Every structure is written in C-alpha cells, then in structure tokens.
Amino acid sequence: MDLEARSLQPNVKAVLLAKLREYKSDLNNLKSEHKRLASANSNQAARDDLLESGMADAMSVSANQRGRLMMSTERLNESSDRIKESRRTMLETKELGVSILQDLHQQRQSLLHANDTNK
C-alpha cells in the first residue's frame, strides 16, 4: 500500500501517506493492547492455577487440622471421664472415712463409758 501511494501524484500522495501513517499507528496501538490483554489473560490463568493449587493445599491442611482437632477433642473427653471417675472415687472414700471416724468415735465413747463404770 505504501508503494502504491508513493507512485501517485504529489497532491494525492501526501494525503494518502498521512492516512497510511495514521493507520499504521492505529495498528501498532492495537497490537500492543492485544499483547497487554493476552499477557493479562495468561497472568490471570497462572493466578487461577496458583489459587487452585493453594486451595488444594488449604483443604489438605484443613483436613489435617480437623483430624488433629478431633483427636484432641477425644483425648479431652477421655480426660473429663477420668476426672469424673476420680471425683466419684474421692467422694466414696470421703464417705467411708467419715463413717469410720463415726464408728471410732462411738467405740471411744463406749470405752470411756465402760472405763467410768469400772471405777
């Protein structure tokens, strides 16, 4: 197109060459915008890939944390059960001790009373 415009008469030639330069400039602008958009799309695709792999990592970490949490909860429940059982045993032992002390007190009173009657 450039060669054809140069071969025309000078008054038409100047106008056509100016339009041709304008069209070339527009074409270069469109090419650079296309490259920028294509680069943005490839960056977006790379970003999406990273996010997907990150989500997979996060999901495995989440599953791992969930498993550890469940194990911790189970251990906590077992410890709570042991504490309840220990408390029950302690209360039984306390009741038994109180009963023994009452029996000893009664026996002491009986012995003291018997000692007083023998004198």
Jmol script that loads the backbone (N, CA, C; Angstrom):
load data "model"
ATOM      1  N   MET A   1       0.816  -1.174   0.000  1.00  0.00           N
ATOM      2  CA  MET A   1       0.000   0.000   0.000  1.00  0.00           C
ATOM      3  C   MET A   1       0.875   1.258   0.000  1.00  0.00           C
ATOM      4  N   ASP A   2       1.951   1.188   0.732  1.00  0.00           N
ATOM      5  CA  ASP A   2       2.900   2.311   0.812  1.00  0.00           C
ATOM      6  C   ASP A   2       3.502   2.604  -0.564  1.00  0.00           C
ATOM      7  N   LEU A   3       3.853   1.545  -1.266  1.00  0.00           N
ATOM      8  CA  LEU A   3       4.451   1.726  -2.602  1.00  0.00           C
ATOM      9  C   LEU A   3       3.451   2.331  -3.588  1.00  0.00           C
ATOM     10  N   GLU A   4       2.215   1.900  -3.512  1.00  0.00           N
ATOM     11  CA  GLU A   4       1.193   2.440  -4.409  1.00  0.00           C
ATOM     12  C   GLU A   4       0.976   3.920  -4.142  1.00  0.00           C
ATOM     13  N   ALA A   5       0.949   4.318  -2.875  1.00  0.00           N
ATOM     14  CA  ALA A   5       0.719   5.727  -2.538  1.00  0.00           C
ATOM     15  C   ALA A   5       1.872   6.596  -3.013  1.00  0.00           C
ATOM     16  N   ARG A   6       3.097   6.087  -2.965  1.00  0.00           N
ATOM     17  CA  ARG A   6       4.271   6.873  -3.382  1.00  0.00           C
ATOM     18  C   ARG A   6       4.300   7.082  -4.914  1.00  0.00           C
ATOM     19  N   SER A   7       3.643   6.179  -5.605  1.00  0.00           N
ATOM     20  CA  SER A   7       3.673   6.297  -7.064  1.00  0.00           C
ATOM     21  C   SER A   7       2.593   7.234  -7.603  1.00  0.00           C
ATOM     22  N   LEU A   8       1.726   7.752  -6.758  1.00  0.00           N
ATOM     23  CA  LEU A   8       0.646   8.649  -7.210  1.00  0.00           C
ATOM     24  C   LEU A   8       1.153  10.095  -7.305  1.00  0.00           C
ATOM     25  N   GLN A   9       0.273  10.963  -7.757  1.00  0.00           N
ATOM     26  CA  GLN A   9       0.605  12.375  -7.903  1.00  0.00           C
ATOM     27  C   GLN A   9       0.882  12.995  -6.536  1.00  0.00           C
ATOM     28  N   PRO A  10       1.722  14.013  -6.462  1.00  0.00           N
ATOM     29  CA  PRO A  10       2.157  14.577  -5.181  1.00  0.00           C
ATOM     30  C   PRO A  10       1.029  15.098  -4.297  1.00  0.00           C
ATOM     31  N   ASN A  11      -0.018  15.711  -4.842  1.00  0.00           N
ATOM     32  CA  ASN A  11      -1.087  16.236  -4.001  1.00  0.00           C
ATOM     33  C   ASN A  11      -1.908  15.108  -3.353  1.00  0.00           C
ATOM     34  N   VAL A  12      -2.134  14.010  -4.059  1.00  0.00           N
ATOM     35  CA  VAL A  12      -2.856  12.852  -3.526  1.00  0.00           C
ATOM     36  C   VAL A  12      -1.917  12.024  -2.656  1.00  0.00           C
ATOM     37  N   LYS A  13      -0.681  11.982  -3.045  1.00  0.00           N
ATOM     38  CA  LYS A  13       0.329  11.177  -2.360  1.00  0.00           C
ATOM     39  C   LYS A  13       0.481  11.608  -0.901  1.00  0.00           C
ATOM     40  N   ALA A  14       0.532  12.901  -0.630  1.00  0.00           N
ATOM     41  CA  ALA A  14       0.726  13.396   0.744  1.00  0.00           C
ATOM     42  C   ALA A  14      -0.446  12.995   1.638  1.00  0.00           C
ATOM     43  N   VAL A  15      -1.646  13.117   1.117  1.00  0.00           N
ATOM     44  CA  VAL A  15      -2.844  12.763   1.905  1.00  0.00           C
ATOM     45  C   VAL A  15      -2.868  11.266   2.202  1.00  0.00           C
ATOM     46  N   LEU A  16      -2.595  10.460   1.182  1.00  0.00           N
ATOM     47  CA  LEU A  16      -2.624   9.011   1.370  1.00  0.00           C
ATOM     48  C   LEU A  16      -1.514   8.529   2.304  1.00  0.00           C
ATOM     49  N   LEU A  17      -0.335   9.116   2.213  1.00  0.00           N
ATOM     50  CA  LEU A  17       0.762   8.728   3.109  1.00  0.00           C
ATOM     51  C   LEU A  17       0.444   9.109   4.562  1.00  0.00           C
ATOM     52  N   ALA A  18      -0.210  10.267   4.749  1.00  0.00           N
ATOM     53  CA  ALA A  18      -0.604  10.676   6.112  1.00  0.00           C
ATOM     54  C   ALA A  18      -1.618   9.680   6.686  1.00  0.00           C
ATOM     55  N   LYS A  19      -2.597   9.299   5.866  1.00  0.00           N
ATOM     56  CA  LYS A  19      -3.588   8.308   6.327  1.00  0.00           C
ATOM     57  C   LYS A  19      -2.927   6.968   6.606  1.00  0.00           C
ATOM     58  N   LEU A  20      -1.990   6.630   5.737  1.00  0.00           N
ATOM     59  CA  LEU A  20      -1.281   5.356   5.910  1.00  0.00           C
ATOM     60  C   LEU A  20      -0.500   5.348   7.231  1.00  0.00           C
ATOM     61  N   ARG A  21       0.178   6.452   7.541  1.00  0.00           N
ATOM     62  CA  ARG A  21       0.904   6.547   8.817  1.00  0.00           C
ATOM     63  C   ARG A  21      -0.068   6.449   9.998  1.00  0.00           C
ATOM     64  N   GLU A  22      -1.223   7.082   9.862  1.00  0.00           N
ATOM     65  CA  GLU A  22      -2.242   7.028  10.915  1.00  0.00           C
ATOM     66  C   GLU A  22      -2.737   5.597  11.109  1.00  0.00           C
ATOM     67  N   TYR A  23      -2.982   4.900  10.000  1.00  0.00           N
ATOM     68  CA  TYR A  23      -3.438   3.511  10.083  1.00  0.00           C
ATOM     69  C   TYR A  23      -2.373   2.609  10.697  1.00  0.00           C
ATOM     70  N   LYS A  24      -1.112   2.849  10.325  1.00  0.00           N
ATOM     71  CA  LYS A  24      -0.022   2.052  10.904  1.00  0.00           C
ATOM     72  C   LYS A  24       0.088   2.304  12.409  1.00  0.00           C
ATOM     73  N   SER A  25      -0.071   3.559  12.796  1.00  0.00           N
ATOM     74  CA  SER A  25      -0.026   3.908  14.211  1.00  0.00           C
ATOM     75  C   SER A  25      -1.173   3.217  14.973  1.00  0.00           C
ATOM     76  N   ASP A  26      -2.368   3.263  14.379  1.00  0.00           N
ATOM     77  CA  ASP A  26      -3.514   2.576  14.996  1.00  0.00           C
ATOM     78  C   ASP A  26      -3.260   1.076  15.110  1.00  0.00           C
ATOM     79  N   LEU A  27      -2.694   0.499  14.047  1.00  0.00           N
ATOM     80  CA  LEU A  27      -2.396  -0.936  14.053  1.00  0.00           C
ATOM     81  C   LEU A  27      -1.393  -1.279  15.163  1.00  0.00           C
ATOM     82  N   ASN A  28      -0.337  -0.465  15.290  1.00  0.00           N
ATOM     83  CA  ASN A  28       0.650  -0.703  16.351  1.00  0.00           C
ATOM     84  C   ASN A  28       0.024  -0.577  17.737  1.00  0.00           C
ATOM     85  N   ASN A  29      -0.852   0.422  17.912  1.00  0.00           N
ATOM     86  CA  ASN A  29      -1.551   0.578  19.200  1.00  0.00           C
ATOM     87  C   ASN A  29      -2.423  -0.639  19.506  1.00  0.00           C
ATOM     88  N   LEU A  30      -3.136  -1.123  18.505  1.00  0.00           N
ATOM     89  CA  LEU A  30      -3.990  -2.294  18.701  1.00  0.00           C
ATOM     90  C   LEU A  30      -3.162  -3.545  19.018  1.00  0.00           C
ATOM     91  N   LYS A  31      -2.009  -3.673  18.336  1.00  0.00           N
ATOM     92  CA  LYS A  31      -1.138  -4.825  18.618  1.00  0.00           C
ATOM     93  C   LYS A  31      -0.626  -4.784  20.057  1.00  0.00           C
ATOM     94  N   SER A  32      -0.201  -3.605  20.489  1.00  0.00           N
ATOM     95  CA  SER A  32       0.318  -3.507  21.866  1.00  0.00           C
ATOM     96  C   SER A  32      -0.795  -3.756  22.881  1.00  0.00           C
ATOM     97  N   GLU A  33      -1.992  -3.273  22.599  1.00  0.00           N
ATOM     98  CA  GLU A  33      -3.116  -3.539  23.514  1.00  0.00           C
ATOM     99  C   GLU A  33      -3.452  -5.025  23.536  1.00  0.00           C
ATOM    100  N   HIS A  34      -3.401  -5.652  22.367  1.00  0.00           N
ATOM    101  CA  HIS A  34      -3.649  -7.092  22.294  1.00  0.00           C
ATOM    102  C   HIS A  34      -2.626  -7.855  23.122  1.00  0.00           C
ATOM    103  N   LYS A  35      -1.347  -7.486  23.005  1.00  0.00           N
ATOM    104  CA  LYS A  35      -0.301  -8.145  23.786  1.00  0.00           C
ATOM    105  C   LYS A  35      -0.543  -7.965  25.281  1.00  0.00           C
ATOM    106  N   ARG A  36      -0.923  -6.729  25.645  1.00  0.00           N
ATOM    107  CA  ARG A  36      -1.181  -6.453  27.059  1.00  0.00           C
ATOM    108  C   ARG A  36      -2.336  -7.305  27.581  1.00  0.00           C
ATOM    109  N   LEU A  37      -3.410  -7.391  26.800  1.00  0.00           N
ATOM    110  CA  LEU A  37      -4.565  -8.191  27.215  1.00  0.00           C
ATOM    111  C   LEU A  37      -4.226  -9.683  27.255  1.00  0.00           C
ATOM    112  N   ALA A  38      -3.478 -10.133  26.263  1.00  0.00           N
ATOM    113  CA  ALA A  38      -3.081 -11.542  26.235  1.00  0.00           C
ATOM    114  C   ALA A  38      -2.192 -11.848  27.433  1.00  0.00           C
ATOM    115  N   SER A  39      -1.305 -10.930  27.769  1.00  0.00           N
ATOM    116  CA  SER A  39      -0.436 -11.100  28.935  1.00  0.00           C
ATOM    117  C   SER A  39      -1.280 -11.125  30.204  1.00  0.00           C
ATOM    118  N   ALA A  40      -2.263 -10.238  30.280  1.00  0.00           N
ATOM    119  CA  ALA A  40      -3.144 -10.214  31.456  1.00  0.00           C
ATOM    120  C   ALA A  40      -3.919 -11.513  31.565  1.00  0.00           C
ATOM    121  N   ASN A  41      -4.374 -12.051  30.421  1.00  0.00           N
ATOM    122  CA  ASN A  41      -5.112 -13.318  30.447  1.00  0.00           C
ATOM    123  C   ASN A  41      -4.218 -14.466  30.892  1.00  0.00           C
ATOM    124  N   SER A  42      -2.975 -14.471  30.399  1.00  0.00           N
ATOM    125  CA  SER A  42      -2.070 -15.547  30.815  1.00  0.00           C
ATOM    126  C   SER A  42      -1.716 -15.378  32.288  1.00  0.00           C
ATOM    127  N   ASN A  43      -1.562 -14.124  32.745  1.00  0.00           N
ATOM    128  CA  ASN A  43      -1.316 -13.882  34.168  1.00  0.00           C
ATOM    129  C   ASN A  43      -2.517 -14.333  34.999  1.00  0.00           C
ATOM    130  N   GLN A  44      -3.709 -14.072  34.493  1.00  0.00           N
ATOM    131  CA  GLN A  44      -4.923 -14.493  35.211  1.00  0.00           C
ATOM    132  C   GLN A  44      -4.992 -16.017  35.261  1.00  0.00           C
ATOM    133  N   ALA A  45      -4.639 -16.677  34.154  1.00  0.00           N
ATOM    134  CA  ALA A  45      -4.650 -18.142  34.144  1.00  0.00           C
ATOM    135  C   ALA A  45      -3.624 -18.685  35.134  1.00  0.00           C
ATOM    136  N   ALA A  46      -2.440 -18.079  35.159  1.00  0.00           N
ATOM    137  CA  ALA A  46      -1.404 -18.512  36.111  1.00  0.00           C
ATOM    138  C   ALA A  46      -1.881 -18.258  37.534  1.00  0.00           C
ATOM    139  N   ARG A  47      -2.515 -17.127  37.751  1.00  0.00           N
ATOM    140  CA  ARG A  47      -3.047 -16.801  39.080  1.00  0.00           C
ATOM    141  C   ARG A  47      -4.112 -17.817  39.487  1.00  0.00           C
ATOM    142  N   ASP A  48      -5.003 -18.130  38.559  1.00  0.00           N
ATOM    143  CA  ASP A  48      -6.048 -19.121  38.847  1.00  0.00           C
ATOM    144  C   ASP A  48      -5.441 -20.477  39.187  1.00  0.00           C
ATOM    145  N   ASP A  49      -4.404 -20.871  38.434  1.00  0.00           N
ATOM    146  CA  ASP A  49      -3.728 -22.143  38.731  1.00  0.00           C
ATOM    147  C   ASP A  49      -3.135 -22.130  40.127  1.00  0.00           C
ATOM    148  N   LEU A  50      -2.478 -21.021  40.479  1.00  0.00           N
ATOM    149  CA  LEU A  50      -1.891 -20.910  41.815  1.00  0.00           C
ATOM    150  C   LEU A  50      -2.962 -20.960  42.894  1.00  0.00           C
ATOM    151  N   LEU A  51      -4.063 -20.258  42.652  1.00  0.00           N
ATOM    152  CA  LEU A  51      -5.140 -20.261  43.644  1.00  0.00           C
ATOM    153  C   LEU A  51      -5.739 -21.654  43.804  1.00  0.00           C
ATOM    154  N   GLU A  52      -5.914 -22.359  42.680  1.00  0.00           N
ATOM    155  CA  GLU A  52      -6.459 -23.713  42.757  1.00  0.00           C
ATOM    156  C   GLU A  52      -5.534 -24.628  43.529  1.00  0.00           C
ATOM    157  N   SER A  53      -4.231 -24.542  43.248  1.00  0.00           N
ATOM    158  CA  SER A  53      -3.289 -25.394  43.988  1.00  0.00           C
ATOM    159  C   SER A  53      -3.235 -24.950  45.438  1.00  0.00           C
ATOM    160  N   GLY A  54      -3.332 -23.638  45.674  1.00  0.00           N
ATOM    161  CA  GLY A  54      -3.365 -23.140  47.053  1.00  0.00           C
ATOM    162  C   GLY A  54      -4.588 -23.625  47.794  1.00  0.00           C
ATOM    163  N   MET A  55      -5.721 -23.677  47.089  1.00  0.00           N
ATOM    164  CA  MET A  55      -6.954 -24.167  47.723  1.00  0.00           C
ATOM    165  C   MET A  55      -6.815 -25.648  48.049  1.00  0.00           C
ATOM    166  N   ALA A  56      -6.174 -26.395  47.159  1.00  0.00           N
ATOM    167  CA  ALA A  56      -5.977 -27.823  47.435  1.00  0.00           C
ATOM    168  C   ALA A  56      -5.087 -27.985  48.658  1.00  0.00           C
ATOM    169  N   ASP A  57      -4.024 -27.167  48.744  1.00  0.00           N
ATOM    170  CA  ASP A  57      -3.161 -27.212  49.920  1.00  0.00           C
ATOM    171  C   ASP A  57      -3.938 -26.826  51.173  1.00  0.00           C
ATOM    172  N   ALA A  58      -4.748 -25.775  51.055  1.00  0.00           N
ATOM    173  CA  ALA A  58      -5.532 -25.315  52.198  1.00  0.00           C
ATOM    174  C   ALA A  58      -6.523 -26.393  52.633  1.00  0.00           C
ATOM    175  N   MET A  59      -7.096 -27.096  51.665  1.00  0.00           N
ATOM    176  CA  MET A  59      -8.055 -28.145  52.006  1.00  0.00           C
ATOM    177  C   MET A  59      -7.361 -29.305  52.715  1.00  0.00           C
ATOM    178  N   SER A  60      -6.161 -29.659  52.265  1.00  0.00           N
ATOM    179  CA  SER A  60      -5.451 -30.745  52.935  1.00  0.00           C
ATOM    180  C   SER A  60      -5.009 -30.310  54.317  1.00  0.00           C
ATOM    181  N   VAL A  61      -4.594 -29.046  54.447  1.00  0.00           N
ATOM    182  CA  VAL A  61      -4.228 -28.525  55.763  1.00  0.00           C
ATOM    183  C   VAL A  61      -5.455 -28.501  56.655  1.00  0.00           C
ATOM    184  N   SER A  62      -6.580 -28.082  56.095  1.00  0.00           N
ATOM    185  CA  SER A  62      -7.824 -28.033  56.856  1.00  0.00           C
ATOM    186  C   SER A  62      -8.224 -29.433  57.319  1.00  0.00           C
ATOM    187  N   ALA A  63      -8.102 -30.415  56.441  1.00  0.00           N
ATOM    188  CA  ALA A  63      -8.431 -31.795  56.814  1.00  0.00           C
ATOM    189  C   ALA A  63      -7.480 -32.284  57.898  1.00  0.00           C
ATOM    190  N   ASN A  64      -6.205 -31.937  57.775  1.00  0.00           N
ATOM    191  CA  ASN A  64      -5.217 -32.315  58.785  1.00  0.00           C
ATOM    192  C   ASN A  64      -5.556 -31.666  60.125  1.00  0.00           C
ATOM    193  N   GLN A  65      -5.895 -30.383  60.101  1.00  0.00           N
ATOM    194  CA  GLN A  65      -6.264 -29.686  61.331  1.00  0.00           C
ATOM    195  C   GLN A  65      -7.534 -30.270  61.926  1.00  0.00           C
ATOM    196  N   ARG A  66      -8.483 -30.621  61.078  1.00  0.00           N
ATOM    197  CA  ARG A  66      -9.738 -31.203  61.553  1.00  0.00           C
ATOM    198  C   ARG A  66      -9.457 -32.532  62.248  1.00  0.00           C
ATOM    199  N   GLY A  67      -8.567 -33.338  61.668  1.00  0.00           N
ATOM    200  CA  GLY A  67      -8.211 -34.617  62.283  1.00  0.00           C
ATOM    201  C   GLY A  67      -7.540 -34.420  63.627  1.00  0.00           C
ATOM    202  N   ARG A  68      -6.618 -33.453  63.689  1.00  0.00           N
ATOM    203  CA  ARG A  68      -5.943 -33.180  64.967  1.00  0.00           C
ATOM    204  C   ARG A  68      -6.935 -32.657  65.997  1.00  0.00           C
ATOM    205  N   LEU A  69      -7.861 -31.828  65.563  1.00  0.00           N
ATOM    206  CA  LEU A  69      -8.879 -31.295  66.470  1.00  0.00           C
ATOM    207  C   LEU A  69      -9.763 -32.411  67.005  1.00  0.00           C
ATOM    208  N   MET A  70     -10.135 -33.344  66.134  1.00  0.00           N
ATOM    209  CA  MET A  70     -10.972 -34.460  66.579  1.00  0.00           C
ATOM    210  C   MET A  70     -10.218 -35.327  67.587  1.00  0.00           C
ATOM    211  N   MET A  71      -8.924 -35.573  67.332  1.00  0.00           N
ATOM    212  CA  MET A  71      -8.131 -36.363  68.274  1.00  0.00           C
ATOM    213  C   MET A  71      -8.008 -35.631  69.607  1.00  0.00           C
ATOM    214  N   SER A  72      -7.804 -34.340  69.565  1.00  0.00           N
ATOM    215  CA  SER A  72      -7.687 -33.554  70.797  1.00  0.00           C
ATOM    216  C   SER A  72      -9.000 -33.561  71.565  1.00  0.00           C
ATOM    217  N   THR A  73     -10.098 -33.445  70.846  1.00  0.00           N
ATOM    218  CA  THR A  73     -11.411 -33.475  71.492  1.00  0.00           C
ATOM    219  C   THR A  73     -11.650 -34.827  72.150  1.00  0.00           C
ATOM    220  N   GLU A  74     -11.274 -35.896  71.462  1.00  0.00           N
ATOM    221  CA  GLU A  74     -11.433 -37.238  72.024  1.00  0.00           C
ATOM    222  C   GLU A  74     -10.600 -37.392  73.291  1.00  0.00           C
ATOM    223  N   ARG A  75      -9.351 -36.932  73.261  1.00  0.00           N
ATOM    224  CA  ARG A  75      -8.492 -37.010  74.455  1.00  0.00           C
ATOM    225  C   ARG A  75      -9.064 -36.179  75.587  1.00  0.00           C
ATOM    226  N   LEU A  76      -9.612 -35.013  75.259  1.00  0.00           N
ATOM    227  CA  LEU A  76     -10.222 -34.153  76.266  1.00  0.00           C
ATOM    228  C   LEU A  76     -11.425 -34.845  76.902  1.00  0.00           C
ATOM    229  N   ASN A  77     -12.246 -35.483  76.084  1.00  0.00           N
ATOM    230  CA  ASN A  77     -13.406 -36.210  76.614  1.00  0.00           C
ATOM    231  C   ASN A  77     -12.968 -37.361  77.512  1.00  0.00           C
ATOM    232  N   GLU A  78     -11.924 -38.087  77.093  1.00  0.00           N
ATOM    233  CA  GLU A  78     -11.416 -39.182  77.920  1.00  0.00           C
ATOM    234  C   GLU A  78     -10.884 -38.656  79.249  1.00  0.00           C
ATOM    235  N   SER A  79     -10.176 -37.537  79.205  1.00  0.00           N
ATOM    236  CA  SER A  79      -9.654 -36.935  80.433  1.00  0.00           C
ATOM    237  C   SER A  79     -10.796 -36.488  81.336  1.00  0.00           C
ATOM    238  N   SER A  80     -11.830 -35.914  80.752  1.00  0.00           N
ATOM    239  CA  SER A  80     -13.003 -35.497  81.542  1.00  0.00           C
ATOM    240  C   SER A  80     -13.653 -36.699  82.214  1.00  0.00           C
ATOM    241  N   ASP A  81     -13.763 -37.811  81.486  1.00  0.00           N
ATOM    242  CA  ASP A  81     -14.340 -39.024  82.065  1.00  0.00           C
ATOM    243  C   ASP A  81     -13.490 -39.536  83.224  1.00  0.00           C
ATOM    244  N   ARG A  82     -12.161 -39.505  83.052  1.00  0.00           N
ATOM    245  CA  ARG A  82     -11.268 -39.953  84.139  1.00  0.00           C
ATOM    246  C   ARG A  82     -11.406 -39.049  85.358  1.00  0.00           C
ATOM    247  N   ILE A  83     -11.535 -37.752  85.130  1.00  0.00           N
ATOM    248  CA  ILE A  83     -11.704 -36.810  86.248  1.00  0.00           C
ATOM    249  C   ILE A  83     -13.017 -37.084  86.970  1.00  0.00           C
ATOM    250  N   LYS A  84     -14.086 -37.319  86.217  1.00  0.00           N
ATOM    251  CA  LYS A  84     -15.384 -37.633  86.847  1.00  0.00           C
ATOM    252  C   LYS A  84     -15.280 -38.903  87.670  1.00  0.00           C
ATOM    253  N   GLU A  85     -14.625 -39.924  87.123  1.00  0.00           N
ATOM    254  CA  GLU A  85     -14.466 -41.190  87.849  1.00  0.00           C
ATOM    255  C   GLU A  85     -13.625 -40.986  89.109  1.00  0.00           C
ATOM    256  N   SER A  86     -12.566 -40.207  89.004  1.00  0.00           N
ATOM    257  CA  SER A  86     -11.718 -39.920  90.166  1.00  0.00           C
ATOM    258  C   SER A  86     -12.495 -39.154  91.220  1.00  0.00           C
ATOM    259  N   ARG A  87     -13.306 -38.224  90.800  1.00  0.00           N
ATOM    260  CA  ARG A  87     -14.130 -37.447  91.753  1.00  0.00           C
ATOM    261  C   ARG A  87     -15.123 -38.362  92.460  1.00  0.00           C
ATOM    262  N   ARG A  88     -15.735 -39.273  91.709  1.00  0.00           N
ATOM    263  CA  ARG A  88     -16.682 -40.211  92.319  1.00  0.00           C
ATOM    264  C   ARG A  88     -15.966 -41.083  93.353  1.00  0.00           C
ATOM    265  N   THR A  89     -14.765 -41.573  92.999  1.00  0.00           N
ATOM    266  CA  THR A  89     -13.980 -42.398  93.920  1.00  0.00           C
ATOM    267  C   THR A  89     -13.608 -41.597  95.167  1.00  0.00           C
ATOM    268  N   MET A  90     -13.235 -40.329  94.982  1.00  0.00           N
ATOM    269  CA  MET A  90     -12.878 -39.470  96.107  1.00  0.00           C
ATOM    270  C   MET A  90     -14.059 -39.278  97.048  1.00  0.00           C
ATOM    271  N   LEU A  91     -15.240 -39.042  96.489  1.00  0.00           N
ATOM    272  CA  LEU A  91     -16.432 -38.856  97.332  1.00  0.00           C
ATOM    273  C   LEU A  91     -16.772 -40.132  98.089  1.00  0.00           C
ATOM    274  N   GLU A  92     -16.648 -41.291  97.426  1.00  0.00           N
ATOM    275  CA  GLU A  92     -16.890 -42.567  98.118  1.00  0.00           C
ATOM    276  C   GLU A  92     -15.899 -42.759  99.263  1.00  0.00           C
ATOM    277  N   THR A  93     -14.636 -42.422  99.001  1.00  0.00           N
ATOM    278  CA  THR A  93     -13.597 -42.569 100.017  1.00  0.00           C
ATOM    279  C   THR A  93     -13.873 -41.623 101.183  1.00  0.00           C
ATOM    280  N   LYS A  94     -14.300 -40.406 100.877  1.00  0.00           N
ATOM    281  CA  LYS A  94     -14.625 -39.448 101.931  1.00  0.00           C
ATOM    282  C   LYS A  94     -15.762 -39.964 102.797  1.00  0.00           C
ATOM    283  N   GLU A  95     -16.814 -40.480 102.159  1.00  0.00           N
ATOM    284  CA  GLU A  95     -17.945 -41.022 102.908  1.00  0.00           C
ATOM    285  C   GLU A  95     -17.505 -42.186 103.788  1.00  0.00           C
ATOM    286  N   LEU A  96     -16.648 -43.059 103.240  1.00  0.00           N
ATOM    287  CA  LEU A  96     -16.143 -44.188 104.005  1.00  0.00           C
ATOM    288  C   LEU A  96     -15.318 -43.699 105.194  1.00  0.00           C
ATOM    289  N   GLY A  97     -14.478 -42.679 104.984  1.00  0.00           N
ATOM    290  CA  GLY A  97     -13.666 -42.115 106.063  1.00  0.00           C
ATOM    291  C   GLY A  97     -14.531 -41.514 107.153  1.00  0.00           C
ATOM    292  N   VAL A  98     -15.567 -40.778 106.761  1.00  0.00           N
ATOM    293  CA  VAL A  98     -16.484 -40.193 107.745  1.00  0.00           C
ATOM    294  C   VAL A  98     -17.162 -41.294 108.543  1.00  0.00           C
ATOM    295  N   SER A  99     -17.582 -42.352 107.862  1.00  0.00           N
ATOM    296  CA  SER A  99     -18.234 -43.478 108.535  1.00  0.00           C
ATOM    297  C   SER A  99     -17.285 -44.141 109.528  1.00  0.00           C
ATOM    298  N   ILE A 100     -16.035 -44.342 109.126  1.00  0.00           N
ATOM    299  CA  ILE A 100     -15.042 -44.972 110.005  1.00  0.00           C
ATOM    300  C   ILE A 100     -14.796 -44.081 111.219  1.00  0.00           C
ATOM    301  N   LEU A 101     -14.668 -42.753 111.001  1.00  0.00           N
ATOM    302  CA  LEU A 101     -14.448 -41.840 112.119  1.00  0.00           C
ATOM    303  C   LEU A 101     -15.629 -41.846 113.083  1.00  0.00           C
ATOM    304  N   GLN A 102     -16.840 -41.946 112.552  1.00  0.00           N
ATOM    305  CA  GLN A 102     -18.015 -42.016 113.415  1.00  0.00           C
ATOM    306  C   GLN A 102     -17.994 -43.303 114.246  1.00  0.00           C
ATOM    307  N   ASP A 103     -17.641 -44.417 113.585  1.00  0.00           N
ATOM    308  CA  ASP A 103     -17.546 -45.687 114.310  1.00  0.00           C
ATOM    309  C   ASP A 103     -16.475 -45.611 115.398  1.00  0.00           C
ATOM    310  N   LEU A 104     -15.335 -45.056 115.097  1.00  0.00           N
ATOM    311  CA  LEU A 104     -14.261 -44.920 116.082  1.00  0.00           C
ATOM    312  C   LEU A 104     -14.697 -44.029 117.241  1.00  0.00           C
ATOM    313  N   HIS A 105     -15.411 -42.953 116.915  1.00  0.00           N
ATOM    314  CA  HIS A 105     -15.899 -42.068 117.970  1.00  0.00           C
ATOM    315  C   HIS A 105     -16.863 -42.816 118.896  1.00  0.00           C
ATOM    316  N   GLN A 106     -17.755 -43.598 118.287  1.00  0.00           N
ATOM    317  CA  GLN A 106     -18.703 -44.367 119.106  1.00  0.00           C
ATOM    318  C   GLN A 106     -17.960 -45.386 119.969  1.00  0.00           C
ATOM    319  N   GLN A 107     -16.953 -46.051 119.383  1.00  0.00           N
ATOM    320  CA  GLN A 107     -16.182 -47.034 120.154  1.00  0.00           C
ATOM    321  C   GLN A 107     -15.436 -46.344 121.294  1.00  0.00           C
ATOM    322  N   ARG A 108     -14.890 -45.158 121.041  1.00  0.00           N
ATOM    323  CA  ARG A 108     -14.192 -44.418 122.092  1.00  0.00           C
ATOM    324  C   ARG A 108     -15.156 -44.061 123.209  1.00  0.00           C
ATOM    325  N   GLN A 109     -16.320 -43.580 122.792  1.00  0.00           N
ATOM    326  CA  GLN A 109     -17.317 -43.226 123.802  1.00  0.00           C
ATOM    327  C   GLN A 109     -17.699 -44.452 124.622  1.00  0.00           C
ATOM    328  N   SER A 110     -17.847 -45.590 123.933  1.00  0.00           N
ATOM    329  CA  SER A 110     -18.189 -46.831 124.644  1.00  0.00           C
ATOM    330  C   SER A 110     -17.076 -47.211 125.618  1.00  0.00           C
ATOM    331  N   LEU A 111     -15.824 -47.110 125.178  1.00  0.00           N
ATOM    332  CA  LEU A 111     -14.690 -47.454 126.029  1.00  0.00           C
ATOM    333  C   LEU A 111     -14.600 -46.506 127.233  1.00  0.00           C
ATOM    334  N   LEU A 112     -14.813 -45.196 126.959  1.00  0.00           N
ATOM    335  CA  LEU A 112     -14.760 -44.243 128.054  1.00  0.00           C
ATOM    336  C   LEU A 112     -15.906 -44.497 129.045  1.00  0.00           C
ATOM    337  N   HIS A 113     -17.045 -44.798 128.544  1.00  0.00           N
ATOM    338  CA  HIS A 113     -18.191 -45.088 129.402  1.00  0.00           C
ATOM    339  C   HIS A 113     -17.946 -46.367 130.215  1.00  0.00           C
ATOM    340  N   ALA A 114     -17.360 -47.365 129.547  1.00  0.00           N
ATOM    341  CA  ALA A 114     -17.075 -48.613 130.260  1.00  0.00           C
ATOM    342  C   ALA A 114     -16.003 -48.374 131.304  1.00  0.00           C
ATOM    343  N   ASN A 115     -15.034 -47.524 131.032  1.00  0.00           N
ATOM    344  CA  ASN A 115     -13.969 -47.212 131.966  1.00  0.00           C
ATOM    345  C   ASN A 115     -14.526 -46.464 133.165  1.00  0.00           C
ATOM    346  N   ASP A 116     -15.471 -45.563 132.914  1.00  0.00           N
ATOM    347  CA  ASP A 116     -16.072 -44.800 134.002  1.00  0.00           C
ATOM    348  C   ASP A 116     -16.903 -45.717 134.899  1.00  0.00           C
ATOM    349  N   THR A 117     -17.551 -46.728 134.355  1.00  0.00           N
ATOM    350  CA  THR A 117     -18.391 -47.613 135.147  1.00  0.00           C
ATOM    351  C   THR A 117     -17.535 -48.584 135.964  1.00  0.00           C
ATOM    352  N   ASN A 118     -16.323 -48.888 135.539  1.00  0.00           N
ATOM    353  CA  ASN A 118     -15.437 -49.804 136.264  1.00  0.00           C
ATOM    354  C   ASN A 118     -14.745 -49.097 137.416  1.00  0.00           C
ATOM    355  N   LYS A 119     -14.714 -47.868 137.474  1.00  0.00           N
ATOM    356  CA  LYS A 119     -14.007 -47.169 138.543  1.00  0.00           C
ATOM    357  C   LYS A 119     -14.797 -47.062 139.747  1.00  0.00           C
TER     358      LYS A 119
END
end "model"
wireframe off; spacefill off
backbone 0.3
color backbone group
